Structures are given as structure tokens and as C-alpha cells.
């Protein structure tokens, strides 16, 4: 950890079972100070000298400050002090997150409505959206985390209004420009936010999704592929992300996985030998909670991104795949991709992320059902009979309910879990194979050989 003090900054290798008094005493000895100074966090919160480093929530790379009490200024008076009766307190909770979600929806509607206006009439709406995005990136206020997560949506709406073109061939590029605006705004918010801000993980997902979307759309425009190819690739990427994101979300620090005392002799261990025959690393509860909270935020943000990509790309893919062979591939991709999302949601233990993935799978399958039943205005005659679909749906529902009652725990039993894993792998493999047909590559080879 790094210790800042009146004599400069020192980087110390500290075991997790050392006390903060030991850290302060070591800093005073190394810096040549006559007294042991108290330690505070980078935000000014005092640390107890008898507290253990691991129990205090300090990990590798943490920063503490050694302060001189005689020269420390008095804290400024605040209008809102927690614990004082009769005074208001500002906190960020679920209600504020709901309001910001509604604000994001209003921004999307504003960008969509401004896109239909003449070019010279779009600028007032674009200016308001850009101003809202800029204000949202500022790291001030109690609700700065929610504002930082909502700011990229305002920038994306502004980019959509500026680059809007109703031609189907240009829609992927327009969407890519909007995604790039969101990624840039998220990068600015990430640079201005504090490292411990909870919004940092969500902003990273904004950056990854926006940059990836722009890369796929830009590459498609450079190659000159059909719009359906861009939508198909983005849809498949969202389906695969639902499976691979949890493996990248949980990042456990190396010092909790390796016994550093047995790998190397540091300056600290040479000075103070651990008691007992063998030193053991005890992971503090606060560190476990921090890793779990970070992973939950990343998984929730990724599931939200998957839902957004599926909602946008599914109808566009079905609408742009006109030819019979391409249309069959697109429908197989969406059908098996939606089933893969439903199976992937089964393995999530985070309730919010699981519900978002289930909603994404339902949206994909519902859009496919609308096309197959001929309910869409441009879908023509139904591909299958509505009566046959209803009969098959009722039969499958009854079978699943009966199986769930028999096993007692439904999909949570070991037998059903193995079958669900196999079904998910089959659906994912068919979805990946359907991409070749959905983008028109298989039809192109057929035409060339014919």
C-alpha cells in the first residue's frame, strides 16, 4: 500500500494480519519522524490504530494518509449531518435509480423524435441532450453514480439525432455512431469518477459495448455487407456474452489466492517473523464483500446490455432478411438464440441479472412468434397455423409443469441441470451455425456454385 505523509510517499509491503499502528510506526521510522502519526483514508475517514489491515478493507494498491493532528484543519460544517434529528439527509436508493431509468427513456424518445425533424431543427434537442450528458459526467453530488451511468444514454440519443438516416443500408452506421458517442461519454465519466465509485463497473460495460458495436458496424460498412449481417453478428455476440461474462466478472486479488509468505521474503517479513510454524493468509470479510459487490455490478450491467442489444437487433434482423434462405437462417438464429438466453439465465444466481436475461430471451422468441404467425404488418401470411402453435405450446407447458412437480425442485435438481446444460449447448451451437445462413454467406456460395 501507499502511505502519504508530511515527508512524502512510501510504498510498503504489508501483510493482511498487521495492524495499522504497525504501518504508521514503520512509516514514521522510514521517514525519520519522531512521533507515530494517525492514519486516515483518502477521503479523510480516520482509521483505528488497533484495526487489522485486512479487516479494515485495505487491499493491494490502497492509499492511506498519515496526518499530523496539530496541522490538520477542522472539517467544514455541513448542512446535512447524519444522525442529527430534524435535519434532512440525501441518500441514493432504488427510487433514484428508477427516476434515472425513466430519464434515460425520455432521452431515447427525445432523440428518436428529433431524428424525424429537419436537420436545422434538430440542434436545440441535440444541445440539450449533450448538455445533460456533460452534466451527468461531473463527479459531484450524492447521485453522481446514477448520473454517470445515465449520461452515455443521453450522448447516444444525441448521436442518433445527428446521424439519423432512414435508409436501411445506413441504419447500422447510424447505430454505430450512437454507440460510439455513448462509449466516449462513458470513458469521460470513468476518467472523472473516483476508483471506488460503484458506477465505474457499469461505465466499463458501456465502453465495451459501445466500442464493440461501433467496430462491428464500421467493419460492416467498410466491407459493404448487407445490414442483416451486422444485426446478426450483434445478436449472436449478445447471446454468447450471457454465457462468458460471469467468468470475467469476478476478479479476486492475487494476494488472496497465493501464499506470498512462502513465495518470497519481503522487507516486512524479514523484520517481523509470523508467529507459529506456518503463516496463513486470512481473507477479510470486507474484501470478500467488495469482490462480490463488484461482480454483481458487472453482471447486472452486462445483462442490461444484452437486453438492450437483443431488443434493438431482433426486429431489425427479421425486417432486413428478405430472401427466403436468409430469412430462414435469421429465424433460426433468433429462435435458438432466445432459447440459449433462457437456459443461460437458469444458471445465474443474481436475481436481477437472471430476470433481465429471461426478458431478453422472451423478447427474442416473442418477436419470432409475431413473424411466424403473420401478426406483423410486413410479415405476410403466417408460416405456421396459429392453432398448431397453441396446441404445441399447451402440450409443452403441461409437460414441463408435470416434470417440475415430479422432481420437486424443477430446474434446480441435478438431473434437470444436466439436461439443461446439454440443451443450452445444443441451442448455442445451432445459433452459431445459423449465423452463416442469416448473413447471406451460404446463399452467396449457393449462387456462385449454381
C-alpha positions in Angstrom: 0.0 0.0 0.0 1.0 3.7 -0.5 1.3 5.9 2.6 1.2 9.6 2.1 2.5 11.9 4.8 4.4 15.1 5.6 7.7 13.5 4.4 6.4 12.2 1.0 5.0 8.9 -0.2 6.3 5.5 0.8 5.2 2.2 -0.8 5.1 -0.6 1.9 4.6 -4.3 1.6 2.2 -5.0 4.4 0.7 -8.4 5.4 -3.0 -8.6 5.9 -2.7 -9.5 9.6 -0.6 -6.4 10.5 -2.2 -3.6 12.4 -2.5 0.0 11.2 -0.3 1.0 14.2 2.5 -1.1 12.8 2.0 0.6 9.4 2.2 4.0 10.9 5.2 3.1 13.1 7.0 1.8 10.0 6.3 4.9 8.0 7.5 7.2 10.8 10.7 5.1 11.1 11.4 5.2 7.4 10.5 8.9 7.0 12.5 9.9 10.1 9.6 11.3 12.1 9.9 11.5 15.9 6.2 10.5 16.5 3.8 8.0 15.2 1.1 9.7 13.2 -2.6 8.6 12.9 -3.8 7.2 9.6 -6.9 8.2 7.6 -8.3 7.1 4.3 -8.0 9.1 1.1 -11.5 10.5 1.8 -10.5 11.7 5.3 -12.1 9.0 7.4 -10.0 8.1 10.5 -8.6 4.5 10.9 -8.3 2.8 14.2 -4.7 2.1 15.1 -5.6 -1.3 16.5 -7.5 -2.4 13.4 -6.0 -5.1 11.2 -5.2 -4.2 7.7 -7.3 -6.9 6.2 -10.2 -6.3 8.5 -10.1 -2.5 7.6 -10.9 -3.4 3.9 -7.4 -2.3 2.7 -6.2 -4.3 -0.3 -3.2 -4.2 -2.7 -2.9 -0.7 -4.1 -4.8 1.1 -1.3 -3.8 4.6 -0.3 -3.7 5.9 3.3 -2.6 9.2 4.6 -0.5 9.9 7.7 -1.7 13.2 9.1 -0.3 15.5 11.8 -3.2 16.3 14.3 -1.7 19.7 15.1 -1.8 20.8 11.5 -5.0 19.1 10.4 -7.7 21.7 9.6 -11.1 21.4 11.2 -13.7 19.7 9.0 -16.2 22.1 7.3 -19.7 22.3 8.6 -22.3 20.6 6.5 -25.9 21.3 6.2 -26.7 17.6 6.2 -25.1 15.7 9.1 -26.2 12.1 9.5 -27.5 11.3 13.0 -28.8 14.8 13.8 -32.6 14.8 14.4 -34.8 17.1 12.5 -32.4 17.6 9.5 -32.8 16.1 6.0 -30.4 13.5 4.6 -29.8 12.8 1.0 -29.2 9.2 0.0 -29.2 7.3 -3.3 -31.5 4.3 -3.3 -33.8 2.3 -5.6 -36.1 5.3 -6.1 -33.4 7.4 -7.5 -32.3 4.6 -9.9 -35.9 4.3 -11.1 -36.1 8.0 -11.8 -32.8 7.9 -13.7 -34.1 4.9 -15.7 -37.2 7.0 -16.6 -35.0 9.9 -17.6 -33.0 7.6 -19.9 -36.2 6.5 -21.5 -37.2 10.1 -22.0 -33.8 10.9 -23.6 -34.3 8.0 -26.0 -37.7 9.2 -27.0 -36.3 12.7 -27.4 -33.5 11.5 -29.7 -35.9 9.4 -31.8 -38.4 12.3 -32.2 -35.6 14.7 -33.1 -34.3 12.3 -35.7 -37.6 12.8 -37.6 -37.2 16.6 -37.8 -35.4 18.5 -40.5 -31.7 18.9 -39.9 -31.8 22.5 -38.9 -34.5 21.9 -36.3 -32.6 19.1 -34.5 -29.9 21.3 -33.0 -31.9 22.5 -29.9 -32.7 19.0 -28.9 -29.2 17.8 -29.6 -27.8 20.7 -27.5 -30.0 19.8 -24.5 -29.0 16.1 -24.7 -25.3 16.9 -24.9 -25.6 19.3 -22.0 -27.3 16.6 -19.9 -24.6 14.1 -20.8 -21.9 16.6 -19.9 -23.5 17.4 -16.5 -24.0 13.7 -15.8 -20.3 13.0 -16.1 -19.4 15.6 -13.4 -18.4 13.7 -10.1 -20.4 15.9 -7.8 -23.5 15.4 -5.7 -24.9 12.4 -3.9 -26.4 10.9 -7.0 -23.3 11.1 -9.1 -23.1 7.4 -9.7 -26.6 7.2 -11.2 -26.0 10.3 -13.3 -22.7 8.9 -14.6 -24.5 5.7 -15.7 -27.3 7.6 -17.4 -25.0 10.1 -19.2 -24.0 7.8 -22.1 -27.6 7.2 -23.0 -28.1 11.0 -23.5 -25.0 11.1 -25.7 -26.2 8.1 -27.7 -29.6 9.9 -28.2 -27.8 13.0 -29.4 -25.6 11.0 -31.8 -28.7 9.2 -33.1 -30.5 12.5 -33.8 -27.4 13.9 -35.6 -26.6 10.9 -37.8 -30.1 9.7 -38.5 -30.8 8.4 -42.0 -33.9 6.4 -42.7 -32.3 4.2 -45.4 -32.0 0.6 -44.2 -28.5 0.4 -45.6 -27.3 3.2 -43.4 -29.0 2.2 -40.1 -26.1 0.0 -38.9 -23.7 3.0 -39.3 -26.2 5.4 -37.6 -26.5 2.9 -34.6 -22.7 2.6 -34.6 -22.2 6.3 -34.3 -24.7 6.5 -31.4 -22.9 3.6 -29.7 -19.6 5.4 -30.2 -20.9 8.6 -28.6 -22.1 6.5 -25.6 -18.7 4.9 -25.3 -16.8 8.2 -25.4 -19.1 9.7 -22.8 -18.7 6.6 -20.6 -14.9 7.0 -20.9 -15.1 10.6 -19.8 -17.2 9.7 -16.8 -14.9 6.8 -16.0 -11.9 9.2 -16.0 -13.6 11.7 -13.8 -15.0 9.2 -11.3 -13.2 8.0 -8.2 -11.7 4.5 -8.3 -14.1 3.3 -5.6 -17.2 4.7 -7.3 -19.8 1.9 -7.9 -20.5 3.4 -11.3 -17.0 2.5 -12.6 -18.0 -1.1 -13.4 -21.1 0.0 -15.3 -19.2 2.6 -17.3 -16.7 -0.1 -18.3 -19.6 -2.1 -19.7 -20.8 1.0 -21.5 -17.3 1.4 -23.1 -17.0 -2.2 -24.1 -20.5 -2.5 -25.6 -20.3 0.9 -27.4 -16.9 0.4 -28.8 -17.7 -3.2 -29.9 -21.0 -2.1 -31.6 -19.2 0.7 -33.5 -16.4 -1.7 -34.5 -18.9 -4.2 -36.0 -20.9 -1.5 -37.7 -17.8 0.2 -39.1 -16.3 -3.0 -40.3 -19.6 -3.9 -42.0 -19.7 -0.5 -43.7 -16.1 -0.8 -44.9 -16.7 -4.3 -46.3 -20.0 -3.4 -47.8 -22.1 -6.3 -46.3 -25.8 -6.3 -46.0 -27.4 -4.7 -42.9 -28.7 -8.1 -41.8 -25.1 -9.2 -41.3 -24.4 -6.5 -38.8 -27.6 -7.2 -36.8 -27.0 -10.9 -36.9 -23.4 -10.6 -35.5 -24.5 -8.2 -32.8 -27.4 -10.5 -31.8 -25.1 -13.6 -31.6 -22.5 -11.6 -29.6 -25.2 -10.7 -27.0 -26.2 -14.4 -26.8 -22.6 -15.5 -26.3 -21.9 -12.7 -23.8 -24.6 -14.1 -21.5 -22.5 -17.2 -21.0 -19.0 -15.8 -20.9 -19.5 -12.6 -18.9 -19.7 -14.3 -15.4 -16.3 -15.8 -16.0 -14.8 -12.3 -16.3 -16.9 -10.5 -13.7 -15.3 -11.9 -10.5 -11.7 -10.7 -10.2 -10.1 -12.0 -7.0 -6.8 -10.2 -6.0 -3.7 -12.4 -6.3 -2.7 -11.9 -2.7 -5.8 -13.8 -1.6 -5.0 -16.8 -3.9 -1.2 -17.1 -3.3 0.7 -17.6 -0.1 3.1 -14.7 -0.6 5.0 -15.5 2.7 6.1 -18.9 1.2 7.0 -17.4 -2.2 9.3 -14.6 -1.2 10.9 -12.9 1.8 9.9 -9.3 1.8 11.4 -6.5 3.9 8.5 -6.7 6.3 8.7 -10.4 6.8 12.4 -10.1 7.4 11.8 -7.6 10.1 8.9 -9.4 11.8 8.5 -13.1 11.6 5.0 -14.5 11.8 4.0 -16.4 14.9 3.6 -20.2 14.6 5.2 -22.7 12.4 3.3 -21.7 9.2 1.8 -18.4 8.2 -1.7 -18.4 6.7 -3.5 -15.8 4.7 -6.9 -15.0 6.1 -9.1 -13.3 3.6 -11.0 -10.5 5.4 -14.8 -10.4 5.2 -14.8 -6.9 3.8 -12.6 -7.9 0.9 -15.0 -10.8 0.0 -17.9 -8.4 0.1 -16.1 -6.0 -2.1 -15.3 -8.7 -4.7 -18.9 -10.0 -4.6 -20.4 -6.5 -5.0 -18.1 -5.6 -7.9 -19.0 -8.9 -9.6 -22.7 -8.3 -9.1 -22.5 -4.8 -10.6 -20.6 -6.1 -13.7 -23.1 -9.0 -14.2 -26.1 -6.7 -13.8 -24.7 -4.1 -16.3 -23.8 -6.8 -18.8 -27.3 -8.4 -18.5 -28.8 -4.9 -19.2 -26.6 -4.5 -22.2 -27.6 -8.0 -23.5 -31.3 -7.0 -23.2 -30.7 -3.7 -25.0 -28.8 -5.3 -27.9 -31.5 -8.0 -28.2 -34.3 -5.5 -28.2 -32.7 -3.4 -30.9 -31.3 -6.1 -33.2 -34.1 -8.7 -33.2 -36.7 -6.7 -35.1 -34.1 -5.2 -37.4 -32.7 -8.6 -38.3 -36.1 -10.0 -39.0 -37.0 -7.0 -41.1 -33.9 -6.9 -43.2 -33.6 -10.6 -44.0 -35.9 -10.6 -47.1 -34.8 -13.5 -49.2 -36.2 -16.9 -48.2 -32.9 -18.6 -47.4 -31.6 -15.7 -45.4 -35.0 -15.3 -43.6 -34.9 -19.0 -42.5 -31.4 -18.5 -41.1 -32.4 -15.3 -39.3 -35.4 -17.0 -37.7 -33.3 -20.0 -36.6 -30.7 -17.6 -35.2 -33.3 -15.7 -33.2 -35.2 -18.7 -32.1 -32.2 -20.8 -30.8 -30.5 -17.6 -29.5 -33.6 -16.7 -27.4 -33.7 -20.3 -26.1 -30.0 -20.1 -25.2 -30.6 -16.9 -23.3 -33.4 -18.6 -21.3 -31.2 -21.5 -20.5 -28.3 -19.2 -19.6 -30.5 -17.3 -17.1 -31.1 -20.5 -15.3 -27.5 -20.7 -14.1 -27.4 -17.1 -12.7 -27.8 -16.7 -9.0 -28.1 -12.9 -9.2 -31.8 -12.3 -9.3 -31.8 -9.0 -11.3 -29.4 -10.3 -14.0 -31.4 -13.6 -14.3 -34.6 -11.7 -14.8 -33.0 -9.4 -17.4 -31.7 -12.4 -19.4 -35.1 -14.1 -19.2 -36.7 -10.9 -20.5 -34.2 -10.8 -23.4 -35.0 -14.4 -24.3 -38.7 -13.8 -24.1 -38.4 -10.7 -26.3 -36.5 -12.6 -29.0 -39.0 -15.5 -29.0 -42.0 -13.2 -29.0 -40.6 -11.3 -32.0 -40.1 -14.6 -33.8 -43.6 -15.7 -32.9 -45.0 -12.5 -34.3 -43.3 -13.1 -37.6 -44.2 -16.8 -37.8 -47.9 -16.1 -37.0 -48.1 -13.3 -39.6 -49.1 -10.7 -36.9 -46.5 -8.1 -38.1 -47.7 -5.7 -40.8 -45.0 -6.7 -43.2 -44.7 -10.4 -42.4 -47.3 -11.5 -44.9 -49.2 -14.8 -44.4 -48.4 -16.9 -41.3 -45.8 -19.6 -41.7 -47.5 -22.0 -39.3 -51.0 -22.3 -38.2 -51.9 -20.4 -35.0 -53.9 -23.4 -33.8 -51.0 -25.7 -34.2 -48.7 -23.3 -32.3 -51.3 -23.0 -29.5 -51.6 -26.8 -29.2 -47.9 -27.4 -29.1 -47.4 -24.6 -26.6 -50.1 -26.0 -24.3 -48.6 -29.6 -24.6 -45.1 -28.4 -23.8 -46.3 -26.3 -20.9 -48.2 -29.2 -19.3 -45.2 -31.5 -19.8 -42.8 -29.0 -18.1 -45.2 -28.4 -15.2 -45.6 -32.1 -14.6 -41.9 -32.7 -14.8 -41.2 -29.9 -12.4 -43.7 -31.2 -9.9 -42.3 -34.7 -10.1 -38.7 -33.7 -9.4 -39.8 -31.3 -6.6 -37.3 -28.6 -7.3 -37.7 -28.0 -11.0 -34.6 -26.9 -12.9 -32.6 -26.9 -9.7 -32.3 -30.6 -9.4 -29.2 -32.3 -10.6 -31.0 -34.4 -13.3 -32.6 -31.3 -14.9 -29.5 -29.3 -14.6 -27.5 -31.7 -16.7 -30.3 -31.8 -19.3 -30.5 -28.0 -19.3 -26.7 -27.8 -19.9 -27.0 -30.1 -22.8 -30.0 -28.2 -24.2 -28.1 -24.9 -23.8 -25.1 -26.2 -25.6 -27.2 -27.6 -28.5 -29.1 -24.3 -28.9 -26.0 -22.3 -28.8 -24.3 -24.5 -31.4 -27.3 -24.2 -33.7 -27.4 -20.4 -33.2 -23.7 -20.1 -34.1 -24.3 -22.3 -37.2 -27.4 -20.3 -38.2 -25.2 -17.1 -38.4 -23.7 -18.3 -41.7 -27.1 -18.6 -43.3 -28.6 -15.5 -41.7 -25.8 -13.1 -43.0 -26.3 -14.4 -46.6 -23.0 -16.1 -46.9 -24.5 -19.6 -47.5 -26.8 -18.1 -50.2 -23.9 -16.4 -51.8 -21.9 -19.7 -52.1 -25.0 -21.3 -53.4 -25.4 -18.7 -56.1 -21.8 -18.9 -57.1 -21.7 -22.6 -57.4 -25.1 -22.5 -59.3 
